[in-house]
Amino acid sequence: MSRNPLYLGLIACDLALALLWPSFWALLFTPVGVAALWWGAIVPEERYLEEKFGDEYRAYRSRVRRWL
């Protein structure tokens, strides 16, 4: 269902904590954390997997969505 279930869970936890913590700033900076995760982990990881596994990874990527 998802190529990144761990990252999806991390984002859900970050959002939940931001909503539970009575701080506007926590909620405001949640997208910054998501962007950092995206560019710092997901993009390099997918690039590495494509280089390592080639067509097999591209086929997997076409079958399975990144999120949900």
C-alpha positions as CSV (number, residue, x, y, z in Angstrom):
1,M,0.0,0.0,0.0
2,S,2.9,2.4,0.7
3,R,6.5,2.5,-0.2
4,N,7.3,4.5,2.9
5,P,5.2,3.2,5.8
6,L,7.8,4.2,8.4
7,Y,8.0,7.8,7.1
8,L,4.2,7.9,6.9
9,G,3.9,6.9,10.5
10,L,6.6,9.4,11.5
11,I,4.7,12.2,9.8
12,A,1.4,11.1,11.5
13,C,3.1,11.1,14.9
14,D,4.6,14.5,14.3
15,L,1.2,15.9,13.3
16,A,-0.5,14.2,16.3
17,L,2.1,15.7,18.7
18,A,1.8,19.1,17.1
19,L,-2.0,18.9,17.6
20,L,-1.7,17.7,21.2
21,W,1.0,20.2,22.2
22,P,-0.8,23.6,22.8
23,S,1.5,25.5,20.5
24,F,0.8,27.1,17.2
25,W,4.5,26.9,16.3
26,A,4.6,23.2,16.7
27,L,1.8,22.9,14.1
28,L,3.3,25.5,11.9
29,F,6.7,23.8,11.7
30,T,5.3,20.3,11.0
31,P,5.5,20.9,7.2
32,V,9.1,22.0,7.6
33,G,9.8,18.6,9.2
34,V,8.0,16.8,6.4
35,A,10.0,18.7,3.8
36,A,13.3,17.9,5.6
37,L,12.3,14.2,5.7
38,W,11.3,14.3,2.0
39,W,14.5,15.9,0.7
40,G,16.8,14.5,3.4
41,A,15.8,10.9,3.4
42,I,13.1,9.9,0.8
43,V,14.6,11.5,-2.3
44,P,18.1,10.2,-1.7
45,E,16.8,6.7,-0.7
46,E,14.7,6.4,-3.8
47,R,17.6,7.6,-6.0
48,Y,19.9,4.9,-4.4
49,L,17.3,2.2,-4.8
50,E,16.8,3.1,-8.5
51,E,20.5,3.0,-9.1
52,K,21.0,-0.3,-7.2
53,F,17.9,-2.2,-8.5
54,G,17.1,-0.4,-11.8
55,D,14.1,-1.7,-13.7
56,E,13.0,-3.9,-10.8
57,Y,12.7,-0.9,-8.5
58,R,11.0,1.2,-11.2
59,A,8.4,-1.6,-11.7
60,Y,7.8,-1.7,-7.9
61,R,7.5,2.1,-7.8
62,S,4.9,2.0,-10.6
63,R,2.8,-0.6,-8.6
64,V,3.1,0.9,-5.1
65,R,2.3,4.5,-4.3
66,R,4.7,6.5,-2.2
67,W,2.2,7.3,0.5
68,L,-1.3,5.8,0.4
